[in-house]
């Protein structure tokens, strides 16, 4: 399951990383003001690590210009993001503290949402009602063509009968200055089994998970993806006996997200350690593949990809999508780094579920120019990366396709050999081919600190 691999950090500590060689750190006064406004207990302002993007696969048609790294949120991990048509950046990350108690299942860490209306220079906290946890944006957030922003709570619980699900929707009509909701929504999910699995730490988890992108079709219908368990999904995960390998399904709404119908299964089976999870969806809008849907998914090993050319009614057999020849099974390249490490009393090097690498949290985006952008994290190894993160493959990546996803001819490693949860988010700003990308430093028990940060990025390319 996504986003709960370890125990929470109990106290926030001074951040001790080196300042960026790209002059990325914010001025101290500005950063201190943000921390005070956001309620941070960090004793000193964090400085950003040195991250110099490294090109692994080069396409001479692609030219990237990176802006300076900028602090987005102290204490934040695993960001989600939306950029609105006005250029407003909305970023949400998990904090080290606990959420407010509530009866409905909620993410086990508190979440904070911050907003920038000046391109990421300054950030202000989006307030919540007293005692309210707000919406977990991992479920998806979109601005519709009429300007309305809708966001889906990631957790879907059992509805009022077999094959029924219940969810929550939040919405804003003023560029996220105010947020209304939650509104109850319904889902039709034939064969769903809400009692099939625990989460990845063995806790009860009677819910499915809406995940990542919501897309608006030309006729106004909405589409998205969900991960969870259905009839026949009984294969145990490699991590925790109670956790079962999940599948990914495709959903469609004809009434602006108030009700969703399951249209198809994107991928199911027993691949990797997790089955299929953390889906992301992109729709090609131009060129010879116009109308094609591409779904990439985490398996606990390689990323896998499925394609639909009939609006999601059927999907190709999921196949690995490998970027820059990064082979997560090449344990010989890092096994000596972990020779003396044990997990649950067992040597890491003797446990294939732990020593093999993993690609996580895929992100896909079609730019208005037609260029496809992917982002993903590589963990070397799958969970031992938080014992020793120094292998150069361990980090965050971006890839670019000029031919509607057939090939990914330009790949860049954004961070390398540092602590991170390997989760990213990418959005195009109102200026064509100008992006903002966010990622994180740290992990759930990291003593060096933790925060969400990011940078602007400009791409010059000519898609086929």
C-alpha positions, -999 to +999 in steps of 0.1 A: +000+000+000+012+036-007+024+061+019+027+043+051+059+023+050+073+033+084+065+047+118+061+085+122+088+109+132+081+119+168+099+152+169+110+176+142+147+182+143+171+209+129+177+203+092+215+200+086+219+195+048+243+216+028+229+246+010+222+241-027+249+249-052+221+264-073+213+291-048+181+273-040+176+283-003+150+309+005+161+340+024+161+332+062+136+359+070+111+347+045+115+311+055+112+318+092+080+337+086+065+308+067+075+284+095+059+305+121+027+309+101+026+272+095+030+263+131+064+246+126+083+237+157+116+234+139+143+253+159+162+266+128+154+272+092+163+242+070+187+245+042+183+225+010+206+197-001+227+199-032+207+184-061+222+188-095+200+171-121+219+144-140+209+134-176+209+096-180+194+093-214+198+123-238+176+134-266+191+164-285+156+176-293+149+181-255+164+210-236+156+215-199+163+246-178+160+241-141+152+270-117+164+271-081+151+247-055+126+263-032+113+253+002+076+244+001+068+229+034+089+221+065+081+186+079+062+176+047+065+142+030+050+127-002+035+157-019+004+160-041-001+191-063-024+210-086-016+241-107-047+261-116-054+281-147-044+312-128-011+298-118-020+290-082+000+261-069-017+239-043+006+214-025-003+189+002+021+167+022+019+146+053+033+158+086+049+140+115+019+146+138-013+126+141-046+136+125-076+145+145-096+115+157-126+107+135-148+077+129-142+074+091-109+059+080-083+086+075-046+088+066-026+080+098-006+112+097-018+148+097-019+165+063-012+201+055-021+220+023-002+251+013-008+275-016+014+298-036+001+325-059+035+338-070+050+308-088+063+291-057+082+320-041+059+322-010+035+297+005+006+301+028-013+274+047-048+266+035-068+267+068-090+239+080-121+240+102-113+233+138-109+196+144-112+188+107-086+167+088-097+180+054-093+160+021-065+137+013-055+149-021-038+116-030-074+107-041-070+132-070-076+169-076-086+187-108-097+220-121-126+216-145-129+236-177-154+259-160-129+267-133-144+246-105-118+226-085-129+192-072-109+169-050-117+133-040-108+119-006-086+089-013-105+064+010-136+047-003-155+028+023-184+002+020-216+017+007-252+007+013-251-027-003-229-053-021-208-038-048-214-003-035-188+022-022-190+056-004-166+085-008-162+122-002-158+151-026-146+187-018-149+216-042-139+252-047-151+279-071-126+306-061-092+292-069-090+273-035-094+305-014-123+287+002-132+250+001-167+235+004-175+200+015-174+172+021-202+160-002-211+123+000-205+104-033-213+069-044-195+043-064-207+011-081-179-015-077-190-050-087-172-077-068-154-054-044-142-069-011-137-043+016-126-069+041-099-085+019-067-069+033-049-050+060-026-021+052+011-026+049+017-025+086-010-050+095-037-025+106-073-028+096-080-013+062-116-017+051-113+007+022-103+011-014-081+040-025-088+065-052-054+075-066-036+103-083-052+119-114-087+128-124-091+137-161-120+155-178-131+142-211-142+164-240-179+157-232-174+166-195-173+131-181-146+124-155-123+094-154-099+082-127-083+050-112-086+032-079-066+005-062-080-022-039-093-057-036-120-076-053-132-112-055-102-135-060-076-110-047-062-133-020-025-136-027-004-124+003+020-096-002+057-102+005+058-077+033+030-084+058+008-116+060-024-097+062-017-074+033-030-089+000-018-080-035-042-054-050-055-046-084-062-013-103-096-005-117-109+023-140-138+045-131-160+070-149-184+097-137-211+114-158-222+139-131-190+158-121-178+132-096-210+127-075-213+091-087-187+068-102-191+035-121-164+009-124-159+004-161-130-022-162-101-037-144-068-022-156-046-048-142-048-077-116-026-105-106+003-114-084+032-095-098+059-082-076+054-079-039+022-058-041+002-068-072-008-035-088-011-002-069-004+035-070-019+040-105-016+072-125-036+079-157-029+101-187-050+107-218-033+116-252-052+145-267-033+150-300-012+132-326-017+097-340-025+083-305-052+108-297-077+094-273-053+067-259-052+062-222-020+051-205-020+038-169+013+032-151+013+013-118+036+003-090+041-034-083+069-033-056+094-041-083+093-026-119+067-002-129+041-017-152+020+000-179-014-008-195-029+010-225-065+015-236-076+027-270-114+023-264-120+048-236-111+024-208-134-004-217-105-028-222-068-027-214-036-042-228-018-068-207+004-048-182+040-049-192+072-034-175+080+002-183+118+005-176+134+039-178+171+044-185+178+007-182+174+009-144+172-028-134+159-032-099+170-069-099+207-060-102+213-067-065+250-073-071+254-035-075+244-028-039+243-060-019+277-052-002+263-019+011+238-039+031+258-070+041+255-063+079+219-049+078+191-069+094+153-064+092+131-082+117+161-103+127+169-116+092+198-104+071+186-081+044+208-097+018+190-130+023+155-116+018+145-110-018+115-089-007+139-065+009+172-065-011+157-061-046+150-025-056+116-010-064+101+018-086+074+037-069+047+064-072+045+070-110+033+103-122+022+111-158+013+144-174+006+156-210+018+191-216-002+214-239+026+210-265+019+172-266+051+163-247+045+136-221+062+139-187+068+111-163+081+112-127+089+083-104+111+072-076+137+044-074+144+027-041+177+009-038+168-014-022+130-016-017+130-005+020+166-007+030+171+026+012+162+043+045+190+025+063+216+036+037+204+058+009+238+064-008+235+042-039+234+066-068+203+050-083+184+058-051+164+089-059+138+108-079+135+108-117+118+126-146+114+113-181+101+128-214+084+113-244+080+131-278+060+103-294+029+098-272+046+075-248+059+049-272+095+057-261+110+079-234+140+094-250+152+118-223+156+108-186+169+129-158+178+120-122+166+148-100+180+136-067+206+108-060+219+091-029+199+111-003+171+103+020+137+107+003+104+088+002+107+089-036+073+106-042+069+134-066+043+156-083+045+176-115+022+203-130+023+226-160+018+262-152-003+286-174+028+293-195+033+265-220+062+241-212+069+257-179+065+232-151+067+231-113+079+198-097+078+189-060+096+162-041+108+156-005+138+151+017+138+127+046+115+098+056+093+087+085+121+083+110+148+105+095+170+122+120+184+146+095+150+163+091+122+162+065+105+186+042+088+191+008+107+213-017+106+218-054+117+238-084+105+253-117+115+236-149+112+248-185+113+224-214+120+231-250+111+202-273+092+193-305+070+162-301+065+140-332 
